[in-house]
Amino acid sequence: MKRWIAIGAALTLGLAACSDPSAAPETASGTVTWADPTAKLDGVKLTIWAAQNSNTVPKSVVDAFQQATGATVDVVTVPDPYEQSVQTKVATGDKPDLAFWQPTASMLTAINARTNLQPLTDAPWLPSLDPALKDITGLLDGTRYAALVTSPAVEGVYYNKEVFAAQGITATPKSFDEMITLARSLKAKGVTPFHEMGADRWATQWWVQVQLADAAKAGLWDRINSGQAKFTDPDVVKAIETYDGLIKEGLFNSDIKTAKFEDQGTALLDGKAAMVVQVNSFFGQLQAKADTATLDEKIGFFPISPSGNVGTFIPDQSNALVAFKTGDAKREAAARQLLAYWMGPGYQAFVTDRNTVSLETAVPSPAGVPKALLDVHASLPTAVGSMQALAVANPDLYINLADMIAGTMTPQQVATATQDQFVQLAKAAGYLK
Amino acid sequence: MTTFTTGAPGAISRRTHPLWFLVPAYVLLLVFFFLPTVFNFVYAFTDWSGFKAAINPVGLDNFVQLTSDGTLFRSLRITIVYAVLVAVFQNLFGFGLAVLLERDTVVNRIARVFFLVPVLMSALAVGYIFQALLKGTGWLADTTWTIVVVALIHAWKWMGLSMLIYLAGLKTIPLDVTEAAHIDGASQWRTFWSVRVPFLAPAVTFNVATALLGSMNGFDIVQATTGGGPARTTEILNIFIYRTFGQGLFAQATTMSLVLFLLVALMAFPVIHVLRRREEIL
C-alpha cells in the first residue's frame, strides 16, 4: 500500500512539473537601460546562436567588442533547420544571450517574444538608422524585440544583363504584365525566360507574393490576420492560378520539378535562363560562384509588382538579432550593450568587414558592395511587407506550391491547404479565436 | 514461480534483500519510461505550443482538427504502404541471401560480411549516399514510384540483418528431419519448401514483425533521401510530425505521435498473432 502511495506521489510530482519549462514571468514593458557600449565587462560570458549561413557574420564585431570591454563572447552554430532547432531548444528551457532571428511578427510570435525576449525599447542606435528602415521590422504589437543589423532581403527579379542585351532589351519591365510580355517574346526567340526550383521548394512562394504586393499595400495581411480575408479569396487564388498558368505555358525551365537552389544560380549566371524571382540569399549564392566585377557586369535586379516596380521585403534570420531574457540581469544588460556596440561604435568596421550595405545614414556603405545589392537596398523604402513580415503565422505556402508544380495539387487546393494551416497556426499563437 | 515463504522448515529462502531495494530501479523506470509515455498521452489533449508559456487542456480538439484535415490520413496511408513494401523487400532479399550463402565456405563468409556492412552504417549516411547516386536519374522525382525506391533503399540497408536471422534459422533445422525426407524420396525442391521452410517460421515472425514495425517508425532514411518529396508522396508520418513540431505546434505533433503509437500497436498485435500461429506446427 505504501508503495502505491509513493508511486502516486511521484506521479503527481511528475505531472505538476508538466508545464512549459520556458515559462517565465512576463515583464511589463517598462524602461530599458542601456550601458555605454564600451563599458568594462570583465568576466561576463555571452553566447550568440547563429545558423550555418550566419555564423561568420558576427566574427569581426565580436572580436572588437571583446577587446573593448573584456567580455567573452561565444558564437555557437545551431544546426539547420535553424529556426526549428532554436524553437525546440527554447521550448525546453535552453536559451542563449543573443541569437540571429527572423525579425518578423510571425517569427517573433513563434519564439514567444513577450515571454522569452528582452524588449529593445529606446535603443541608442535607433536615431542613427535610415528613417525609412527604422520601423520596417523587428516589432511585435508595438514593442521592439529585434535589432536589424544588415539590409533586409527583398523579393524581386534577378536578371542576366547579357541575355537581355543579346535580345535587344534595353529597359527592365515596369510592371508584372510587362514582365510577362517580355518573357513571352524571349520564349519566342528560344530563350528560357524564368527559372524555378521545384525540388528545393522554398522560392516558389515569391511568385505569389510579388503578385500580391499591391494587395499587401492595401492591407491584405491585416485582413488575413483578422480573418476578414482568406487565402481562398479570389485575389490570392488568382495569383496562384497565374503562376500555375505561366508554368503550364512553358515560360519556366523544363526541369522545374527537379531543379534545386544550386541549379538556379548556375542557370542565371550561364544565361540558361533570363530571370529568377528570388531574395538576397540567392545573390549570396551567386557571390560564392563569381566575383563582384563579374556580377556587376552580368547580374541586375529590379523589384516587381502588378502596378509597378514595388519590392516585397522579407527580412531573414541573418539580418537581425534578438536578446533573450535569461534571468541574469548582468548578462541581459551585457547582451544589450553588445547590440549597442554593434550598431554604434562598431558599425563602420562591421559593414566594411562584411562588405554589405549600411543601414545608418552617417555610416557609408563600403565601395565594394555589388551593384545588384545596392539596387535591392534602394527598393526598400517603397517596398511592402511579405507574408513572412506581416502575417501573424507563416503557413507552408511554398510546399503547397511545389506540390502544384509536381502536379499533385490544384491552385484551389493550394489555397485551401494554406488557409487551413494558417488558421491552425494563428489559433495556436492566440490569434483568430 | 518464486515463493517468498520464510522460516518454513526445509524451504529455501530466496528473499535475501528487502523489497524496497527495488525502489531505485522502479523510480528510473517510472521517470524515464512510464512518465514520458503518460505525457505523450497528456500533451495530445492540450494546446502546448512554442507560441505561449501556458498549457491548457483542449479536450479532443487536436484529434478533431487532425481528422478534418486530409494530411494525417495521407501520411498514414504512405506510412503503411512504406512499411509493407519494406517488410516484403527486406524479407525477400534477406531470405534469398540466407539460402544462397548458407554453406560455410570462405567465399560465403566474406560475402555475408559485405551484406552486413550496410546494417552497421548510419541510416542518414545511407540516405545521403543514395540521394547522391540517384541525383539526376529521376528515380527520386517520380510521384508514384519514389516510395518504392525509398523502400528498396531501406530494405537494402537492413537485409543483412534479416539474412543473419534466416541463416540462424536454417542452421538450427535438425539434420535428422531433412535426412528422413531424403530417405522418403522427397526431391531437393520438395524438401526445401515442405520441410525446411516451415522450420523457419520463428525467423519469419521476428523478421516480418521487426521490419514492418521498424519501418512504421522510420524517419532517417526517408528524410535523408527525399525529405518527404516529391510533392510529399514519401512524407511518412514521422516526417509530418517533425515538420509540425518544427512549426511550434508541439501538442499537434504529440497527438500525431500518439496516433502513430496506436497504429503500430494495432498492427503489431494481429501481425504477430498470425505469424505465431504459423509456428504452432513445430
Contacts between the chains, C-beta under 8 A, distances in Angstrom:
chain1	res1	chain2	res2	distance
A	6	B	23	7.5
A	7	B	26	7.7
A	7	B	30	6.9
A	10	B	27	6.9
A	10	B	30	5.9
A	10	B	31	7.8
A	11	B	30	7.5
A	11	B	35	7.5
A	11	B	38	7.7
A	14	B	30	7.8
A	14	B	31	7.2
A	14	B	35	4.7
A	14	B	38	7.7
A	15	B	38	7.9
A	15	B	42	7.5
A	18	B	39	6.6
A	18	B	42	6.6
A	18	B	55	7.3
A	19	B	55	6.0
A	20	B	48	7.0
A	20	B	53	5.0
A	20	B	54	7.3
A	20	B	55	5.8
A	22	B	53	6.6
A	23	B	53	3.8
A	23	B	54	7.5
A	24	B	53	7.2
A	26	B	53	7.8
A	81	B	246	6.4
A	83	B	246	7.5
A	84	B	245	7.6
A	84	B	246	3.5
A	87	B	50	4.8
A	87	B	246	7.1
A	87	B	248	5.5
A	88	B	245	7.2
A	88	B	246	7.7
A	90	B	50	7.4
A	91	B	50	5.2
A	91	B	248	7.7
A	91	B	250	6.7
A	109	B	51	5.7
A	110	B	50	6.0
A	110	B	51	6.3
A	110	B	247	7.7
A	110	B	248	5.1
A	111	B	50	7.1
A	112	B	50	6.4
A	112	B	51	5.6
A	112	B	52	5.9
A	112	B	53	6.7
A	115	B	52	7.3
A	115	B	53	5.0
A	199	B	141	7.3
A	199	B	229	6.8
A	199	B	230	7.2
A	201	B	229	7.7
A	257	B	141	6.1
A	257	B	230	6.8
A	258	B	138	7.0
A	258	B	141	4.6
A	258	B	230	7.8
A	396	B	243	7.8
A	399	B	232	7.1
A	402	B	229	7.7
A	402	B	231	6.8
A	403	B	231	4.4
A	403	B	232	6.1
A	406	B	143	5.9
A	406	B	229	7.9
A	406	B	230	5.2
A	406	B	231	3.4
A	407	B	143	7.0
A	407	B	231	7.2
A	408	B	143	5.9
A	408	B	231	4.2
A	408	B	232	7.4
A	408	B	233	7.1
A	409	B	231	7.5
A	417	B	71	7.8
A	420	B	69	6.0
A	424	B	65	6.6
A	424	B	249	7.0
A	424	B	252	7.4
A	425	B	247	6.4
A	425	B	248	7.8
A	425	B	249	7.0
A	428	B	47	6.6
A	428	B	49	4.3
A	428	B	51	5.7
A	428	B	248	7.1
A	428	B	249	5.6
A	428	B	251	7.9
A	428	B	252	7.8
A	429	B	49	7.2
A	429	B	51	4.1
A	429	B	52	7.4
A	430	B	51	6.6
A	430	B	52	6.0
